[in-house]
Amino acid sequence: MKKKIFILTGEASGDKLASTVISKLNQYNDRIDYLSVGGSNLSKLGIKSIFDINEITYIGFTSVILNIFKIKKKIDHTVNEILKFNPDIIFSVDSPDFTLRVSEKVKKIKNNIKVIHYVAPQVWIWREKRVKKFKKFVDHFLLLFNFEKKFFDKENIRNTFVGHPLLEKYNSKIDISNISKGKKIISIFPGSRMSELKTLLPILIDFVKLMNEKFNEYIFVFHSTDENKDLINEILHNSHLENTEIISNKDIKSEILLNSIFAVAKSGTVSLEICNARVPSIIIYKVNFINFMIMKFLVKVNFANIINIINNKEIIPELLQSECNSKEIFKSVQYFLKNPNFAKKQVENCSLTLDQIRSKTSSGEEAAKILIKYLII
């Protein structure tokens, strides 16, 4: 009898991570039935999603509150679909406020379904006491960072450090001359959630305009998901900028980043990918005032970026809230471009940090091995 896995994601980054693991898993066993809440990356593997992932991609406390009934409806719908599918494993990835709520409800009804969660909730940032609750319904956590183990070991919850897939080597060589057009590339990562794009894209476009007033040797490449490409393309088109491009193809995005001289990125895991490519960068982030004050009250770390959190000092500049504006971004980028030694020092410090948290093997491979073990049990 075929084994079944339900893949449970909540946003584009989780869909991407899940697809990496499933691609590896299919090399071990290609006779597994899948169903998912997923996006374009899982779809490319032929895995059906029960609804469009964008229907549950919310950010910030206020937007969650405003959409609470929609979210509850989606959670209940997902639980029912999982129970009908009757999988051996729920493979949940990131987005704990959605994925783990679904898993908890399913587990109460069918305890024999194993729950394996990839990308542990960041209990080291806030709400550490959640770990005790997870113990009741999560069978195994797959950790991206080795320093997370102590939080789960303390409660005797099975866990495995698998490393972060964004820290793995990328060897492809794709000709991007038609994109770079002989200019130096600055990569821009505006985020994947709709609320992020609405907030950050106008700021980033104004930043590009400021750069164009002083320089003419740069091209600005916006990195997008497949789902958001048309929206970003329309906004860029309306801005009448001639030195911007938008890329959603995973391999081309990686090649663009490797050939970039700088990156401006929304706070998130993409920062690790940028550091791994040895590209200097700055981090930007902005939410509404109420969300910011709630986060400031709850969060117990001093920085937004994982590199800075690990070092407990600012290795990568963070422009947050009021500082997240086109003029401040322009000033920061200009400073790096005029001071290559400063940019080089940042890259060196980031590389040393990555060496501390890099898995010796493939994250996708290690995660797939854990899934295989649970399919055999």
N, C-alpha and C positions, 0 to 999 in steps of 0.2 A: 504494500500500500504506500502511495506517495505521501511524503511528509508535507506539512503546510506551515508557512510562515506569513504572519500579517505584519507588514512594515508600517510603522506609525511615525510620521514626521509632522512638523508643524510649520515649517517655513523652508525657503529655498536652500539655505545652508545645510539643514538636516537632510533634505532630499539628496543633495550632492554627496554628503558623507555616507548615507545609506547605500547609494548606488555603487560607491567604491567597494564597500564590504560585500554587497551581493554579487558584484562582478567576480570577486575572489572566490566567494562561496560556490558559484556556478562552476568553477574549475574543479572543485572537489566533488560536487554533486549537482548534475543538471536536471535531476528528476524531482524538483521541489515545486509545489504550487504556491504562488504568491498572490496576495491582494494587498492593497495599501491605501493609506492617505499620503499621497506623494505628489511630486511635481514632474518637470520635464526630464530630469536625469533618470528617474525610475521608469518613466514612460518609454525612454529610449531602449530600456532593457526588456520592454514588452510587458511591464507590470502595470496593471490597471489600478487607477485610483478611484475610490468611491465618491469623491467630489473634488473640485478644484481647490488646491492647497491655499490659494489666495483668499478663500472664504473664511479662513481662520487665522490669517496672519495679522495680528494686532500688536501694537507696541504701546507701552506706557500704561500706568494704572488707570488713568481717566478713560482712555479708549476701551480698555477691558471692561470697566464699569458700565460705560455707555452701550457696550455690545454684549452684556452679560447674558441676556436671554438667547441671543444668537449662538453664543459659545456653548451654553448649556444644551441647546437643541442639537448642535453638532456633536457634542460629547455623547449624548444619548443615542444619536443616530449611529455614531461610530461603534459604540458598545454593541448595539444590536447587530450590526453588520459583522463584527468580529465573532460574536456568538453563533451567527448563522454559518460563517466560514469554518468555525471550529478548528483553529490552528493548533499546531503543537507548540509554537513559539510566537509570542508578540515581541518583535524586535523594534523597540521604541528608540527614537533618536532625538536628543536635545528637546527643546520646547517643553520643559517639564510641566508647566501650568496646563498644557493640553494633554500631552502624551501620557504623563503619569497619572493624571486624573482618570483618563480612559482606562489605563491598565489596572488601576485600583478597583474600579467598578467591575471590570471583567473578572478579576481575580476573586472577588467576593462571590461571584456566581459560579465560576468554573475554576476552582483552585488548581486543577491539574495542568492548566495552560501555563507554560513557563514564561516569565517576563525577563527579558535581557535588555538593559538600557545602556545605550551608547552616548557618551558625553554626560557625565554626572552633573547634577545640579550644583551650582557653585556655592556650596555650603561654607566655603572658606571666605566668601564675600558677605553673605548674610543668611540668616535663619538656619544656623547650624543644627538646631534641634530637630529639623525635618528628617534627619538621618534615621532617627528612631521610628518614625512613621514609615519610611521606605522599606524598612526591614520586614514589614508585614506582607508586602506584596511584590517586591522586586527580588528576583532570584539571583541576579548577577549584574554588577555594574562594570562597564568597560570604560576605563579612565584614560583621558588624554594626557594628564600630567601626573608624574610619579609622586609629587608632594601631596596629592589628594588621598593616597592610600590610607594615611593615618586616621582620617575621619571615618572611613568605612570599616577599617580593621577594628577600631575601638568598639563598634557595635556588632562585630563578628558577621558582617555582611560580605558575601563572596564578591570579590572584585579582582580585576586584572588590569594592570597598566599596559595599554596597547600603543601608546604614543599618539601623536597628532599627525594625520595624513598630510597636512599642509607643510610638514617639515621634511617630507620625502623628496628625493632628488627627481628632477625633471630633465630628461635627456633629448627631447624632440628638437629638431631644427626646422622651423617653418619660415619661409620667406615672407617677411612682413614689410618689404620695401614699398609695396603699394599702399600700405597704411601710413608708414612713417614719412613717406614723401621727402626723404632727405633731411628731415628735421629731427631734433632731439625730442624724445618722448617723455612726457609727464603723465603718469597713470593716475586716474581719478576713480575712487571707489565710493559712490554715493549711497550705498546700502541697497538692500533688497526689499525692504518693507515699504508699502505705499506711503505711510506716514513719514518715513525717513526721507523718501524722495521728494515729497511735497515741501518738506522743510529745507533740505540741503541743496537741492538742484538750483534754486534761484541764487543762493549764496555762492555756489561753485561757478555758475555762469558769470556772475559779476566779478569773481576772482579772475577768471580767464580774460575777461575784458580789461581788467587792470593790468594783467601780464602783457596783453597785446599792446597796451599803450606804451610800454617800455621796451619790450622785446619782440623780435620777429622770427626767432630761430626755434620755437617750440611748437609741438603739436600735442594736444590734450586728448588722451584716449580714455573714454568713460567705459568702465567695466560693468556689464549688466548681466542679469539673468535673462533667459529666453522670454520669460513671462513679462518682463518690464522693458524689453528692448524697444518696442514700438512707441511706448509712452515717452521714454527718454529721447528717442529719435525725433519725435514730434516737438518736444520742448527745445531741443538743440536747434532744430530747423527754424523754429520761430525766433530764436535768439540771433539768427543771421551771422553766426560765427563760422568762419571758413577754415579754421585750423582745429576742428574737433572731429573725433570719430567715436563710434560706439561699437563695442565688441561683446558678443555673448558666447561665442564658441570657446569651450574650455581650453583647448590646446592653443588656440591663437592668443587667448588672454594670458596664458602662462608665458608664451614667447614674448608678448608685448611687455609684460612685467620684467622679464629678464633683461630686456633691452632698454628699460626706462632709466632715466637719470635721477628721477625723484617720483614720490607718490604722495598723494593726499587722500587719506582714507577715513571713512566713518569708523568709529570705534567698534571693534569686533575681532573675530578670529582671523580675518583677512590680514591683519597686521603681522601674524606669524608667517604667512605666505610671502609678504613683502620683505620681512627680515631674512627669510630663507633665501630669497633671491638676491640678497645683499644690496638692497635699494634703500637709500635714506628716505625718511618720511616724516610726516606730521599726522596727528590724529585729530579728528574733529567730531563733535557731537552736540546735538541740541534737541531738547524736548521742551514741552510747555512748563511754565513755572511751577504749577502744582505737582506735576510728576517729578520735577527736579528736587523739590523740597522733600517729598516723600522718600525719594531715593537717598538723598543726603542724610535723612534721619535714620534710615534702615541699614545702609551699607557701612561695613566696618573696615574698608580699605581706603587708602588715600588717593588712589589713581584709578583711571578708567581702563588703561591698557595693560594687558597681561605681562608684557616685558617690564613695565614700570612697577607693577605689583610685585613681581618676583624679586626685583632689585630694591624695592622700597625707596626708589628715587626716580626722577624723571630722566630716562634715557631718550625717550621719544617725546617731543613736545606735544602737549594736549591742549587744544583750543576748545573749551567747553562753554556752553551756554552763551553769555554775552560776548565772550572772546571768539565765539564761532561766527565770524563775519568775514566778508570778502577782504576788507582792509587788513585785518590781522593775519589771515591766511596768506595774503600777498606778501606782507612784511616778513613772515616766517620763511616762506619758500625762497624769497629773494635773498634772505640772509644765508641760507644753506647754499644756494647757487653761487654766491659771492665768496663763500668760505668752504672750499672743498675739503680742507683738513678737518673741519668740524663735522662735515657729513661722513668722512671716512672714519672718524672716531666713533660716531653713532653706530655705523655698520659693524665695526669691530666689537663693540660692547654687546650688541644684539646677537652676534654670532656666538660669543662666549656664553650668553644666556641660553641660547637654543641648544648648545652642546649639553647643558645640564638636564634638559627635558626631552631630548630626542630619543626615540625608540631605536634600538639596534636593528629592528626588523620593520616590515611594513605594517602600519596600523590596520589597514584593511585585511591583510593576511591573518594577523593575530586575532582580530575580531571574528573573522570567518571561522577560525579554528574553535573558538568558544561556542559558536552557534552549532557547529558540527557535533561537538561533544554533547550538547543538549538534545540534538536530534537522535543521537544514538542511545542516550540514557532511556 
